[in-house]
Amino acid sequence: PIADANGRVIGFGGRIFESGIRNQESGKTEAKYINTPQTLIYDKSRVLYGFDKAKQDIRAQNRVVLVEGYMDCVMSHQAGVKNTVAVSGTALSAQQLKILRRLSDTLVCSYDTDEAGDSATKRSLALAAQFEFDRRIALIPSGKDPADTVSESPEAWQKAVSEAKPVVEFYFEKALRDFNPLSADGKKSISALLFPYIAELASEIEKAHWVGQLAVRLGIPEEAIWRELRRAKKVTDYGQARN
C-alpha cells in the first residue's frame, strides 16, 4: 500500500518476480515494478513512499534518507533507519523536495549503484541544490542496493548512512581516483566532473574551499579555476534557459 502524509492508502505498488519475461500477446517485456497509475488522489510527483511513517524521524533528526525503491525503503526502516523515504515510480520532483525541505536541512541520497541509479542520483542532487539542502551521498558496496545491504548487514547500512559524504567531497574523491591529476587530460576531466557540483553550492565559502582544494591537487592557480568555473556556469545556465 502507498499512503499519503496522513497514512491514508491512496494507491498500491507491486513487484513482478518474473520480470524481464516477454509477454507473448503484447510482445513487450514485463516491468520489474508496477504501481497504481496517476489518479486525482495519487499524484506521483507529490507522494513519497514511506513518508507517513518517516516524517517524525525526519523532523527529529533534521535529515532525510532518499532511496529508489519500495523494498529499499522497507528494509531501511527494518534496519532502524526510519527517516527513509522512496520515490514512487518517477524521478524526484520539486514538489517532493518542497515537502521534505519543510522538515529537514539535510538530504542523504542512496540510489542503486548501476548506471541508471547514478544518473538518477545526479539529477536528484542537482534539483535538491535549488532548495539549498545539505546534500550527501551514502556509499554502499558496488553492485548492491540498500535492500541488499540491509539483508547482508543492517550495521553496514547504518554506517553508510551515518558516514554519508557531502556531494562535492564524494565526487572530488571519485574524480581523483578515476583520472590522473598530473596530466593535462586528467586535469580537464577532473574539472569537468567537479565544476557542476561546485557551481551548485549556495555558500560562497564552500565554493572557495573546494576551488582552493582543486587548485592544490591540480597544481593550477586558483584564479584560473575561478575563470573556468564561471565560464562553465554560463554554459550550463544557457543550456537550461534554452530547455
C-alpha positions as a Python dict, from the first residue, in 0.01 Angstrom:
ca = {
    (1, 'P'): (0, 0, 0),
    (2, 'I'): (107, 358, -81),
    (3, 'A'): (-15, 615, 171),
    (4, 'D'): (-41, 992, 181),
    (5, 'A'): (122, 1204, 453),
    (6, 'N'): (-165, 1121, 692),
    (7, 'G'): (-138, 745, 644),
    (8, 'R'): (-445, 707, 420),
    (9, 'V'): (-399, 448, 145),
    (10, 'I'): (-414, 614, -198),
    (11, 'G'): (-251, 353, -422),
    (12, 'F'): (-61, 27, -443),
    (13, 'G'): (279, -85, -564),
    (14, 'G'): (390, -437, -657),
    (15, 'R'): (692, -638, -761),
    (16, 'I'): (680, -883, -1051),
    (17, 'F'): (917, -1163, -956),
    (18, 'E'): (943, -1298, -1309),
    (19, 'S'): (1031, -960, -1456),
    (20, 'G'): (1213, -947, -1785),
    (21, 'I'): (986, -1212, -1937),
    (22, 'R'): (843, -1118, -2274),
    (23, 'N'): (463, -1107, -2289),
    (24, 'Q'): (354, -1329, -2577),
    (25, 'E'): (39, -1129, -2650),
    (26, 'S'): (176, -776, -2641),
    (27, 'G'): (535, -854, -2731),
    (28, 'K'): (651, -624, -2451),
    (29, 'T'): (891, -711, -2169),
    (30, 'E'): (724, -712, -1827),
    (31, 'A'): (831, -432, -1594),
    (32, 'K'): (1005, -510, -1266),
    (33, 'Y'): (772, -292, -1061),
    (34, 'I'): (414, -188, -1126),
    (35, 'N'): (202, 59, -934),
    (36, 'T'): (-129, 241, -941),
    (37, 'P'): (-141, 490, -1230),
    (38, 'Q'): (-181, 861, -1171),
    (39, 'T'): (-519, 946, -1019),
    (40, 'L'): (-684, 1250, -863),
    (41, 'I'): (-574, 1141, -517),
    (42, 'Y'): (-247, 969, -612),
    (43, 'D'): (-20, 1237, -758),
    (44, 'K'): (315, 1065, -813),
    (45, 'S'): (503, 1395, -826),
    (46, 'R'): (391, 1478, -471),
    (47, 'V'): (381, 1142, -293),
    (48, 'L'): (686, 984, -130),
    (49, 'Y'): (665, 620, -31),
    (50, 'G'): (702, 575, 345),
    (51, 'F'): (670, 946, 423),
    (52, 'D'): (378, 896, 661),
    (53, 'K'): (595, 664, 875),
    (54, 'A'): (921, 860, 835),
    (55, 'K'): (812, 1223, 882),
    (56, 'Q'): (854, 1234, 1262),
    (57, 'D'): (1205, 1086, 1241),
    (58, 'I'): (1296, 1319, 954),
    (59, 'R'): (1199, 1620, 1164),
    (60, 'A'): (1369, 1487, 1479),
    (61, 'Q'): (1698, 1409, 1302),
    (62, 'N'): (1684, 1705, 1061),
    (63, 'R'): (1787, 1456, 792),
    (64, 'V'): (1606, 1253, 527),
    (65, 'V'): (1740, 943, 352),
    (66, 'L'): (1619, 907, -6),
    (67, 'V'): (1621, 566, -177),
    (68, 'E'): (1495, 440, -511),
    (69, 'G'): (1259, 150, -446),
    (70, 'Y'): (984, 29, -216),
    (71, 'M'): (1190, -257, -73),
    (72, 'D'): (1491, -29, -18),
    (73, 'C'): (1265, 188, 198),
    (74, 'V'): (1105, -103, 383),
    (75, 'M'): (1440, -267, 459),
    (76, 'S'): (1594, 62, 569),
    (77, 'H'): (1315, 109, 824),
    (78, 'Q'): (1363, -252, 933),
    (79, 'A'): (1733, -173, 996),
    (80, 'G'): (1636, 116, 1220),
    (81, 'V'): (1696, 397, 970),
    (82, 'K'): (1341, 523, 998),
    (83, 'N'): (1391, 864, 837),
    (84, 'T'): (1391, 694, 492),
    (85, 'V'): (1154, 761, 203),
    (86, 'A'): (1144, 644, -160),
    (87, 'V'): (1029, 796, -487),
    (88, 'S'): (715, 631, -626),
    (89, 'G'): (792, 516, -977),
    (90, 'T'): (902, 861, -1100),
    (91, 'A'): (1203, 1088, -1086),
    (92, 'L'): (1236, 1307, -777),
    (93, 'S'): (1029, 1623, -823),
    (94, 'A'): (1040, 1981, -698),
    (95, 'Q'): (709, 1927, -518),
    (96, 'Q'): (853, 1634, -324),
    (97, 'L'): (1162, 1834, -231),
    (98, 'K'): (947, 2121, -103),
    (99, 'I'): (770, 1878, 130),
    (100, 'L'): (1100, 1740, 260),
    (101, 'R'): (1259, 2083, 295),
    (102, 'R'): (993, 2187, 546),
    (103, 'L'): (1117, 1913, 780),
    (104, 'S'): (1487, 1879, 708),
    (105, 'D'): (1803, 2064, 603),
    (106, 'T'): (1997, 1752, 501),
    (107, 'L'): (1924, 1511, 215),
    (108, 'V'): (2113, 1181, 202),
    (109, 'C'): (2082, 1014, -138),
    (110, 'S'): (2142, 642, -188),
    (111, 'Y'): (2019, 507, -519),
    (112, 'D'): (2124, 185, -690),
    (113, 'T'): (2489, 170, -794),
    (114, 'D'): (2415, 86, -1159),
    (115, 'E'): (2433, 340, -1442),
    (116, 'A'): (2063, 428, -1418),
    (117, 'G'): (2096, 480, -1044),
    (118, 'D'): (2400, 703, -1090),
    (119, 'S'): (2213, 919, -1343),
    (120, 'A'): (1911, 942, -1110),
    (121, 'T'): (2140, 1043, -823),
    (122, 'K'): (2293, 1325, -1025),
    (123, 'R'): (1953, 1458, -1136),
    (124, 'S'): (1815, 1443, -783),
    (125, 'L'): (2117, 1618, -634),
    (126, 'A'): (2105, 1894, -895),
    (127, 'L'): (1738, 1958, -820),
    (128, 'A'): (1797, 1943, -444),
    (129, 'A'): (2063, 2214, -478),
    (130, 'Q'): (1791, 2459, -579),
    (131, 'F'): (1634, 2411, -235),
    (132, 'E'): (1967, 2462, -56),
    (133, 'F'): (1977, 2118, 103),
    (134, 'D'): (2297, 1995, 265),
    (135, 'R'): (2332, 1721, 5),
    (136, 'R'): (2509, 1398, 91),
    (137, 'I'): (2568, 1056, -67),
    (138, 'A'): (2560, 727, 124),
    (139, 'L'): (2814, 496, -36),
    (140, 'I'): (2712, 129, -46),
    (141, 'P'): (2911, -168, -182),
    (142, 'S'): (2940, -186, -560),
    (143, 'G'): (2656, -376, -725),
    (144, 'K'): (2437, -355, -417),
    (145, 'D'): (2127, -155, -334),
    (146, 'P'): (2013, -55, 18),
    (147, 'A'): (1782, -359, 46),
    (148, 'D'): (2069, -596, -43),
    (149, 'T'): (2297, -423, 207),
    (150, 'V'): (2044, -448, 490),
    (151, 'S'): (1981, -816, 411),
    (152, 'E'): (2352, -888, 449),
    (153, 'S'): (2433, -646, 732),
    (154, 'P'): (2197, -388, 886),
    (155, 'E'): (2502, -237, 1058),
    (156, 'A'): (2672, -176, 723),
    (157, 'W'): (2368, 22, 603),
    (158, 'Q'): (2351, 221, 928),
    (159, 'K'): (2723, 301, 890),
    (160, 'A'): (2681, 406, 525),
    (161, 'V'): (2404, 650, 619),
    (162, 'S'): (2580, 793, 925),
    (163, 'E'): (2902, 844, 725),
    (164, 'A'): (2735, 988, 414),
    (165, 'K'): (2971, 1231, 245),
    (166, 'P'): (2891, 1582, 121),
    (167, 'V'): (2830, 1566, -253),
    (168, 'V'): (3137, 1766, -360),
    (169, 'E'): (3366, 1564, -133),
    (170, 'F'): (3222, 1240, -273),
    (171, 'Y'): (3279, 1337, -636),
    (172, 'F'): (3614, 1504, -555),
    (173, 'E'): (3749, 1173, -425),
    (174, 'K'): (3592, 985, -716),
    (175, 'A'): (3747, 1219, -974),
    (176, 'L'): (4094, 1180, -824),
    (177, 'R'): (4055, 801, -830),
    (178, 'D'): (3933, 792, -1190),
    (179, 'F'): (4168, 1044, -1354),
    (180, 'N'): (4534, 1142, -1336),
    (181, 'P'): (4564, 1491, -1178),
    (182, 'L'): (4914, 1531, -1321),
    (183, 'S'): (4822, 1505, -1689),
    (184, 'A'): (4653, 1777, -1894),
    (185, 'D'): (4369, 1545, -1994),
    (186, 'G'): (4328, 1433, -1634),
    (187, 'K'): (4306, 1791, -1507),
    (188, 'K'): (4045, 1867, -1771),
    (189, 'S'): (3837, 1558, -1688),
    (190, 'I'): (3851, 1621, -1312),
    (191, 'S'): (3743, 1982, -1360),
    (192, 'A'): (3460, 1885, -1594),
    (193, 'L'): (3325, 1637, -1337),
    (194, 'L'): (3350, 1870, -1038),
    (195, 'F'): (3252, 2211, -1176),
    (196, 'P'): (2874, 2144, -1186),
    (197, 'Y'): (2871, 2036, -822),
    (198, 'I'): (3085, 2325, -703),
    (199, 'A'): (2877, 2575, -901),
    (200, 'E'): (2556, 2444, -736),
    (201, 'L'): (2679, 2523, -384),
    (202, 'A'): (2479, 2801, -219),
    (203, 'S'): (2764, 2903, 12),
    (204, 'E'): (3041, 3113, -144),
    (205, 'I'): (3269, 2999, 140),
    (206, 'E'): (3217, 2635, 43),
    (207, 'K'): (3283, 2721, -320),
    (208, 'A'): (3608, 2895, -226),
    (209, 'H'): (3712, 2596, -16),
    (210, 'W'): (3670, 2347, -299),
    (211, 'V'): (3826, 2576, -558),
    (212, 'G'): (4128, 2601, -326),
    (213, 'Q'): (4141, 2223, -283),
    (214, 'L'): (4115, 2170, -658),
    (215, 'A'): (4391, 2423, -724),
    (216, 'V'): (4625, 2240, -484),
    (217, 'R'): (4556, 1893, -625),
    (218, 'L'): (4585, 2002, -988),
    (219, 'G'): (4875, 2242, -937),
    (220, 'I'): (4685, 2526, -1105),
    (221, 'P'): (4638, 2887, -981),
    (222, 'E'): (4302, 2945, -814),
    (223, 'E'): (4219, 3234, -1046),
    (224, 'A'): (4239, 3005, -1350),
    (225, 'I'): (3992, 2765, -1186),
    (226, 'W'): (3756, 3051, -1092),
    (227, 'R'): (3757, 3170, -1455),
    (228, 'E'): (3679, 2822, -1588),
    (229, 'L'): (3412, 2772, -1322),
    (230, 'R'): (3236, 3096, -1420),
    (231, 'R'): (3257, 3003, -1788),
    (232, 'A'): (3115, 2654, -1724),
    (233, 'K'): (2829, 2802, -1522),
    (234, 'K'): (2738, 3040, -1807),
    (235, 'V'): (2725, 2747, -2050),
    (236, 'T'): (2508, 2546, -1807),
    (237, 'D'): (2273, 2839, -1743),
    (238, 'Y'): (2239, 2900, -2118),
    (239, 'G'): (2154, 2534, -2180),
    (240, 'Q'): (1891, 2534, -1904),
    (241, 'A'): (1737, 2856, -2037),
    (242, 'R'): (1701, 2702, -2385),
    (243, 'N'): (1539, 2388, -2239),
}
